[in-house]
Amino acid sequence: MEPEVISDAAGRVRFRVPQLRGSAARAVAIEDGLLAVSGVRAAHAYPRTGAVVVWYSRGKTARAEVAQAIAAGVATDRTKVPARHPHSADVTNGDLLRMAVGGAALFLLGLRRYAFRRPPMLGPGGRMGATAVTIFTGYPFLRGALRSIVGGRSAGTDALVSAATVASLILRENVVALTVLWLLNIGEYLQDLTLRRTRRAISDLLTGTQDTAWIRLPDGTEVSVDIDSIGIGDEVVVHDHVALPVDGVVVDGEAVVDQSAITGETLPVSVEVGDRIHAGSVVMRGRLVVRAGA
């Protein structure tokens, strides 16, 4: 079944994919497949709603290619999908809801002021509604300020924002409070999104693109296991052009290793038995057996 296009404008297309509902594994497979398509800048697959949103360059990518990638992701064997959360999990509904409510309130206030030529001062009902929206959109800051007061900690950003919000409400500057909180919510959302993506990028860097690793058993046999199952003391075998998935000490072999992503060294270094090596290091030439450390 082909994904159904719901909207397509300005390089952003939304598909409805019923097979996606309730399956985080399919969401991951679809996102990974889409990001491998040339011209696709970002992709979010939502298991709760069965929707896929793709940002792409029209000049480099045809919409049919995007649809084919989604169909291929749906057909992927779920047992072969990497164990991680889909990128859509980076976006929290609460953050989006606060931004949407704050933006809608400001739009209505602007419409009232400039389209209907109403005075800037709000009546009792308008002030009550604006105050309710302000409290809703500023809830994370108000909660943080209350916790800092109860916990006896020094005043931080939350306390300062909350004080400014309360002062604006007392002075009946509801629009000012709403505007400031709306912009702060956007800033917090972008900061959180960047932090999540950075953490995911670091995690991918440390584990590489592989989901499995080779372990040497006491009898010398090498077996493939999931990276998540590696424990302290396991002897991990690393071959050419493979990233080390754990920190540890070399117990066998020697190799030339690229540690630039971890240590900043511009040139590969030689490692041998007894040397400590970091996760994310890539074996350029040789073979190592590394005992996993803490």
N, C-alpha and C positions, 0 to 999 in steps of 0.2 A: 504494500500500500504506500503510495507516494505521499510525502508530507504536503499538507495544504497551506498555501500562502495566505496569511491573514492581512498583512500590510507590507508594503515595500516602498520606501521613500528615503531619499538622501543617503543611500548606501547602508540603510538599516532595514533588514527584512525579518519579519516574524513568521514562523511556521507553527502550525498545529500538528502535533505528532501524538496520536492517541496511545501508541505502543510505549511511549515514554513514561506514562503515568505510573508512579509508585516504584520506579526502578532507577536508583542512583547509579548503578553500574552502566545502564544504557546511556544515562546522561553523560558520564565520564567518557564512554566510547564515542558518543556523538561529538562532544567538545574536542576530543583529541583528533578525531577525523577531520573536523572542520578547520582546526588550527594548522593542519598539514596542507590545506589547500592554499595555493598561491593567491595572494590578494585579500585573504581573510585576516582582518585585524584583531577581532575578538569574537568570542562565541559563548553564550550562556544557555544551558539546557536546564529546564525547570521540571523536576520529577513531579512536583505537586500539581502543576497545572497542565502538564503535557505540552508546553510551549518551548520553542527554541528561538532565540534572538541572535542574529548574526550581523556584525558590522564588517562590511567588505568594500573593496574598491571596484566600482563598476567597470573601469577601464581594464582591469587585470583579471577579473573573475566574472563568469556568467552565472546567473541565478540557478541555471540548471545544474552547474557543477556543485553548488552549495546543496541543492536538494539531493543530488546523488550521494554526497558525503554523509548527509543525515540518514538516508536510507541504508547506506553501508554500515553506519554506526548502530542502527537498530538491529541489523542482522548479525552483528558481532557476537561471538560466543561470550557470554557474561563471565565465564570462568577464566577467560584470558584478559580481562580488563584490569588495569592497575587498581589496587585498593587505595582509593583516596576520595575525598569529597569533590563533587563537581564545582566548577568555578562559580556557578550561580549561588552556592552557599556563602560566598563572600559578601553577598548583599543581604542585609537583614531587613525583614519587613517593617520593624519598628522605626528604623532610620528613614526608610523611604516614606512611611506613612506620615511621620512628623514633617518631613520636607514638603510632602504634597499638601498637607493640611495648612502649613504656614504659607506656602506659595498661593494656595487657593484663597486664603483669607486676605492676603495682601492684594491679590488681583481684584477681589470683590470690593475692597476698600478703595482701590484706585478707580474702579468703574463707578463707584458711588460718587467719588469726588470730581472726576473729570468728565464722565459721560453724562451723569445726571445733575451735575452742578450743585451738589449738596455741600453744606458747610463742612470744614474739616473736623470740627468738634462733633463727637458722637453723643447720641442721647443715652439715657440710662440703659436701655435694652442693648444698644450697640456696644457700649462699654462693657457690659456684662459678658456678651458673646466674645468680644475681643480679649477680655481677661481670661476667659475659659480656654480659648485657643492658645493664648500666651503661656498659660500654665501647662497645657498639654505639650506644646512644642519645646518648652523649657524644662520639662520634667527631669531629664538626665542631669542637668546642671543644678536644679533645685535639690535633687536627691543627693548629689555629690556634696553640695554645701552643707546639707543637714548632717550627713555622715561625718564630715570634717569637724563640725561643731560638737556633735555628740562624742566623737572619738578624741576630742581635745587636741586635734592637729592644727597646725598653722593654716591660715587662709590661703587657698590656692585659686586657680582660675575659676573653678565652679562657684566659689564663694563670691568672687568679684562679679561674675556674670549675674549671679542671683541677686546681689545687692543692687546692681544697675537695673535689673528687670523690675524689682520691687519699687525702686525709686521712680522709674518711668510710669508704672501703674498708679502710684500715689499722685504723681503730677498729671495724670490723665494723658500721658503720651503713649497711648497703646500702640499706635502705628510704629513709633520708634522701637518699642520693645519687641514687637513682632518682627520687624525688619532685622534687628540685630540678632535675634534668636534664629531666624531663618538662615541668615548668612553663617552663623556659627554652626548650625546643624549641617549645612553643606560642607563646611570646612572639616568638621568631625568625621563626616561620612567619607570624604576623600582621604583623610588621614588614615582612617581605619582600613579603607580599601587598599591603600598603598602598603600599609603595614602587613596585611594578610598576604598580598601578592609577593612582597619581599620575603616573608617567611617561607612561602611556598617555593619561591625561586631558590632560596638557600637550601631548603630540604631537597629539592631536585638536584641541586649542585652536589650535595654531599652523597646522595645515593646513586647519582648518574641516571641513565635512562633504563637500566635493567631492573627487573623486579625480583630476580633470583641471583644467588651467588653459589660458588662451589666451595664445599666444606671438605677438608681432609679428615677422614676417620682415623682412629688409632691404628687400624690395620693397613693404612696407606691408601685406602679406597677413597676416591673423590665422588661426592654426591651433590646434586643440585638441590638447594632448599630456598624457601622464601627468605628475602632479606629480613623481614620482620621477625623471623624465628631464630636468627643468629643470637647466641648468648655469649657472655663473658667466658673466655677460655677456648672458644671454638677457633679452629685453624682455618682461616679463609684463604683460598687459593685465588690469585689474581693473575690473569694472563694479559697479553698485549692489548693495548687500547681499551682497557676496562678500568672503570673508576673503582677505587676501594670503598666499600660501603660502611666500614667501621674504622675507628681509631685502633691502633694496636702496635705490636712490636714484631719485626721481621724475625721469623724462626728458621726460614729456609729460603735459599735462592738469592739472587741479586738482580737488580734491574735499574734502568734509567727511568726516573719518575718526574712527571710534570706536576709541581705543587703550586703553580702560579696563582691559581684561583683561591688557594687557601692561605699561603704565606706571602704572596706578592713577589716571589723570586721570579725573575724574568727568564732564567735558563733552567732546563731540566737538571736534576741532581741524581747522583748515583746512591743507591741504598743497598745495604747488605745486612747479613744476620746481626741482630742486636740493635739496629737502628729503629727509632720510633717513627711511625708514619701516620699521617692524618687522613681521615675519611674525606673523600672527594679528590684525592690525589689520583692521577691517571698514569698507569704503567705504559710508557712509550715503547720500551723494548726490554724483554726479559720475562721472568716469571718469579712471583713472590708467594710465600706462605706467611700469612700474618696472623698472630694470635690476638684475637679480639680483646680489647681492654675495656675498662669502665668508661 
